[in-house]
Amino acid sequence: MFRITRWLASAVLAAGGTVALAACGSSSGGSSSSAPGVTATSITFGTHQPLTGLAAPGYDEIAAASQAYFNYVNANGGVFGRKIHLIIKDDAYNPTNTVNVVHQLTLQSHVFGIYEGLGTPTHTKVVGFLNADKIPDLFVASGCPCWDNGTTQPYTFGWQPNYTIEGKILGQYIKQHFAGQKVGVLFQDDDFGQGGLAGIQDEVPAADIVSKQPYQPGVTTLAPQITALKASGAKVLVSFTVPIYTAIAQLTSFTLGYKPQLVVSSVGIDPITVGGLLKVVSKGKASGTGLIEGAITDGYLPSNTDTANPWIQLFMKVHTQYDPNVPFDGNVEYGMASAYTLVQALRAAGQNLTRQGLVNAVNNSGGSWTGPGLVPFRYTKTQHGGYGGAEMGQIRGGKIVLFGGPLTTDPTAGTPITPDTTAQPAPPANGIPTN
């Protein structure tokens, strides 16, 4: 049985309070707008991120990468002359901390909005507060289906694909390529895992799903779940796991001699992150990506190793200039791609920036925004779920290789999955949105 190392466990214990990583802007003084967090020269957002604790490895790079892209935009004049700043606070992936952090950001720091708050179990605890106070809650770093309802949560917007959409696309691949084989599902027991499971169950015949094993965020072993999955005879193992639990599950499977075909949600399979965690959790006995080689996954952004892609070239340039102390992995790409979308939204909202104006700009985008994504956004006044699909991928040679072309669908049960043939546009010449 493999458990999280003392280093990771101590990180969890150390995360009792909230920590401000960066406070790059101020909401006070000289605003040309009546909106909190906005002055004539700056826009300040806040975010909660797992900088310590179980979810920190890899995910702690995301907000810093977003700020790196903002720094790039700021160096080129900002948005209508305003520089974008992000106050990053640590919640250690602990929902109680998240509530405290978001209250600090909104009630004390008076940020313009919350941007890229990370995590399903964490962010669900603050959505009600943010919507009640009409605070923009943009591009949550989670694909929970719960962000999708613009009618009941008009100020909250997802960004990455809804987990049910992702589950449907993975499930279709399983149905087509592993027909009749026994399938087991390991999933985080919250809206993340349950949303993904719903998508799998929409596509994979019920008779083929022989075991469904939930885990609670914060546990330090998955031995009971992996033992049950092995005993069920599942030849295909679908994991809706964050990276640390992907690593723990694979090490446990290796110990038990269990070797199913692995299928993992995009949020839990970044090769650099999981490879590093495998080494740490095994105390050096496992290194690299050997235990996840061949795993099936999906992607809605170009692979971060596709250096021929102009979007990857742009983000690598920004990374070299403004964020060089971490590897250029999928988490860094995520942070920069999401930041690009926020800049699109700010430009669309216009120079006289208001909270409602920003929300209206996203609602009215009508799926017309282009960018680094492989599929269109689904934003309307009632649908706030972000990207509408993904492309299948596989870990080959320690890298995610995408194949088959982008697919789109709707989270509603029974809706078809269709190819999306829209060509991905190149980024603007200066790498900054013009819309």
HUCOR-V127943 format. One record per helix or strand of 3 or more residues. SS is the DSSP state (A for helix, B for strand). FROM is the first residue (numbers start at 1). TO is the last residue. If there is no record, write none. Layout:
ss: <SS,SS>
from: <FROM,FROM>
to: <TO,TO>
This chain:
ss: <A,B,B,A,A,B,A,B,A,A,B,A,B,A,B,A,A,B,A,B,A,B,A,A,A,B,A,A,A,B,B>
from: <6,20,42,56,62,82,95,113,120,127,136,145,156,163,183,191,206,209,223,236,243,261,266,271,290,296,310,330,355,389,399>
to: <13,22,49,59,75,90,108,115,123,132,141,147,158,177,188,203,208,215,232,240,256,264,268,281,292,299,322,349,363,396,408>
